[in-house]
Amino acid sequence: MAPSVLIVDDHVPFRERARALLEDDGFRVIGEAGDGETALQSTRRLRPEVVLLDVQLPGIDGFAVAERLAAGPHPPAVVLISSRGAGAYRRRLRDSPARGFIAKAELTGACLLALLA
């Protein structure tokens, strides 16, 4: 069975597309958040196995959220996403505790599962 997922992105249309895509691939999307603070609260409350986390968020950015989640007692697997390619974040991705990165245009359930394996 595919893991539970919290989708964090400040654009509602992307969250809707990502939810539909992941649910079609068997993932259980258990929540959504539109900013970093809500992502932290939702993760504590919902305890997803995976947090699909946009890099650019209002308030706390995705890299800071990933660091805070990794420092928690039961950290989820974090996969960062962005409309930009990985090259735009090379150093920050290397230093991040996130499991990996997927460009939004390349998001698929198979791609997400490959990063989690």
N, C-alpha and C positions, 0 to 999 in steps of 0.2 A: 504494500500500500504506500502511495506517495505521502510525503510528510505534510504537516500543517504549515500554512504560510500566512504571514502578515505582510501586506503590501503597503509600502510607505512611499508616497509621491505626492507632490503638491498639485498635480494636474488630475482632476477627477476623470476626464476622458481616458487618460492613460491607465489609471487604476481600474476603470471599467473594462478596458481591453485586456489588461493583464489578468484580471480575475477570470474573464471568460476563457482566455487562452489556457491558463493553468488548470482551471476546473475541467475543461475539455480533455486535458491530458491526465486527469485523475488526481490532481492536488486538491487538498482541502483548504480553501482560503477562509481563514477564520476571522479576519478583520482587515481594516484599512486605516491608514493614518495619513494626514496631509502635512505634518510638520515634525520636527525632531522631538520636541517635548511630548507630543501625543504618541509618537512612536515608542518612546521609553515607557510611558504609562501603559500603553496597550500591550507591550511586551510583558511587563510585570503582571498584568491582569490576565492576559490570554495564554501566555506561555507557549508561543508558536515554536515549532522546531526550526523554522527558517524565517528570516526577515529579508524580504526583497526590498532594498533600501536605496532610494535615489540619492545621488551625491549632493545635488544642490537643492537644499530645502530652506524655507524661511526659518529664521532663528538658528538653531543648532544644525550645522551641516551634517551630511551623512557620515563623513569620516569621524567626526566627534561622537555621533550616536553609536557607530560601530565600536569605538573604543570603550564607551560607557557600558554597552551591552556585554562586551568581552570581559569586563571587570566584574560583572555580576555573578551571583552564585550558580545560576543555571543558564549559561549563555547559549543563545540559539546560534545556528549557523547563519552568518550574514553574507548576503551576496549583494554587492553594490551594482547599481544600474545608472546609466546616464544616456542622454541623447547624443553626447559626444563619445568619441572612441576612447579606448584605454590610453592611447598615447597622450591625451590631454592631462592625464593624472598619473603618469608612470611612477614617479617617486612616491607620491602619496599612497598609491595602491600597493607598492612594495612594502611600505611601512605599516600598512593597515592590518588589523587582525581579521579582516573579512576573508571569507573562504575564496572569493574570486570576484570577477567583474563580468557583466554582460551589457553590451550596448543595447538600448531599448529596442532598436530595429531588429536585433538578432535574438530577442527573447523567445524561447520555446521551452516547453516542459523538458524535452530531452537535453537541452543545453543546461538547464538548471540542475537536472539530475546528475549530469556529468560532473559538475562542480562539487556536488555533494558526495559523490562516490569516494 
